[in-house]
Each structure stands twice: as structure tokens, then as C-alpha cells.
Amino acid sequence: MRRFLDGYYLMRLSLEIHFPKDRLELDEMRPLPGKAGRLERGEGFLLWDGWFSGRLISEFDFVTDQRT
């Protein structure tokens, strides 16, 4: 977070998460600013690339695959 006078500078974030697709599944994520970036989800990965300002706290919930 970088403050400037009464606001914040824009910052760019590139986030890439890889996980074992045979053991984990991404259940829920919150919050990623969807309108300000590009989101790609696939089997075993998540990619978000975009801009935001202020404080960004994101959570990612994974569940285990109970079939194995």
C-alpha cells in the first residue's frame, strides 16, 4: 500500500497459484477485483493479473478430493 496525499497509488499484482489438481480443488476465493484485472482458472492453477489501489486482502479456500 502506497499512500499519496488523501488516496493511494495504483499497484499492479500478478498472482499465480499452482496446486495438485488430483488432491486439491479451489472452492472459493474472495475478494479479487474482477473488473480491474484478468482472471484465469483451470485444473490445478489460478492466475490473476491486474491493478488495484489501497489495501488488498484475499482468501483462497481449498478442499481436498475425498475420492483418493
C-alpha positions in Angstrom: 0.0 0.0 0.0 1.5 3.3 -1.0 -0.3 6.5 0.1 -0.2 9.7 -1.7 -2.0 12.7 -0.1 -5.6 11.6 0.5 -5.5 8.4 -1.7 -3.4 5.5 -2.8 -1.2 4.9 -5.8 -2.4 2.2 -8.2 -0.4 -1.0 -7.9 -0.1 -4.0 -10.2 -0.4 -7.5 -8.9 0.4 -10.7 -10.8 -0.7 -13.7 -8.8 -0.2 -17.3 -9.9 -1.1 -20.3 -7.7 -0.4 -23.9 -8.7 -1.8 -26.8 -6.8 -2.0 -30.6 -7.3 -5.3 -31.0 -9.2 -5.6 -34.6 -8.2 -5.6 -33.7 -4.5 -7.0 -30.2 -4.1 -9.8 -28.1 -5.6 -10.3 -24.4 -5.3 -13.6 -24.0 -3.6 -13.9 -20.2 -3.1 -11.9 -17.0 -3.4 -12.6 -13.6 -2.0 -12.1 -10.8 -2.9 -10.1 -10.3 -6.1 -11.2 -7.3 -8.1 -12.6 -8.9 -11.2 -13.3 -5.7 -13.2 -9.7 -4.4 -12.8 -7.9 -7.5 -14.0 -7.7 -10.7 -15.9 -8.7 -13.9 -14.1 -8.0 -17.4 -15.4 -8.9 -20.6 -13.6 -8.1 -24.1 -14.7 -7.3 -27.5 -13.4 -4.5 -27.0 -10.9 -4.0 -23.3 -11.4 -5.3 -19.8 -10.8 -3.9 -16.7 -12.4 -4.9 -13.1 -11.7 -3.2 -10.1 -13.2 -4.5 -6.6 -12.7 -4.4 -3.2 -11.0 -5.8 -2.1 -7.6 -5.4 0.7 -5.1 -5.4 0.6 -1.3 -5.3 -2.5 0.8 -5.9 -5.9 -0.8 -6.5 -8.9 1.5 -7.5 -12.1 -0.4 -8.5 -15.5 0.8 -8.4 -18.8 -1.1 -10.3 -21.8 0.2 -9.2 -25.2 -1.0 -11.0 -28.6 -0.4 -9.3 -32.0 -0.5 -10.5 -34.5 -3.0 -12.0 -37.3 -0.9 -12.1 -39.8 -3.7 -8.5 -40.8 -3.5 
